[in-house]
C-alpha cells in the first residue's frame, strides 16, 4: 500500500509519469481496491475522521487515464469513462432500475439503491437506503443504517485532495430534498428534516437553550435539525438568509426506530 501511495502521489505532482506502465497500473489497482472496499477515501481513527488524500489523487488520475467510450447496461446506452459496478448479486446489493453505482464506489451488503446515484470514491454502509433520486457524490462517506430520503443531494468533494468529503455517520436520517455539501459532517443518529441545506458556512443554530448557539460544518450526534432563516444586514436592508435550526435531541433510552418515530411526532419534522 505504501508503494501504491508513493507512485500515485508522485504522478499527481508530475502528470507525465502517467505514461509509465507501472504508474498506470498503480492507479488502476488503487481504484480496484476502492471498489472492493479494501481502502476508503476517509476513515475514522480515534474518533476523528482522517482523509487519505492519495486515494483522491488516484481518482483524479484515473479520470485522466480513462478514455471516453460507449457503454451499455441492458437497453440503456452511455458514453463515459467509468463503468458501473458489477456483480451486485454476489455483493448483496440491491439496485433498482435505473439506479446506478459507479465503479470505484463501495456499498456494503444490505444496501438498497433506488433510482439514485452513487459516485466514484463513495462508501455506503450496510443496510443504508439510497432513496429515489438521491445522490451520493464523489468520495462521500455514508454510515450503516442511514436513510437518504428522496431527492437528497450529498455533494462530491474531490479537489483539493486534502479536503474532507461529506460524511453521514451511522443511523442518521436525512429528509427529502436535503442538501449536504463541502465536507459537512452529520454525526450518528442525527435527523435532518426535509429541505435542510448544509454547507461549510451554513449557520447551525441551537435553539434549545435560553440563547442561540451557532456552529458550522457539523451536526452533533442525535440532533434534530430543521430548515430556518436568520437575519443578516445588507446595504439594502435586513433580510433572512437560510440556516439550520437544531431543535432537540433523539432519546437515548429507546431503540433507534422508536426514537426516530418519536422524533418525527414530537418535533413535527417533515421528511
Secondary structure, 3 states (H helix, E strand, C coil): CHHHHHHHHHHHHCHHHHHCHHHHHHHHHHHHHHHCCCCCCEEEECCEEEECHHHHHHHHHHHHHCCCEEEEECCEEEEECCCECCCHHHHCCEECCCCEEECCCEECCCCEECCCEECCCCEECCCCEECCCCEECCCCEECCCCEECCCCEECCCCCCCCCCCCEECCCCEECCCCEECCCCEECCCCEECCCCEECCCCCEEECCCCCCEEECCEECCCEEEEEEEEEEEECCEEEEEEEEEEEEECCCCCCHHHHHHHHHHHCCCCC
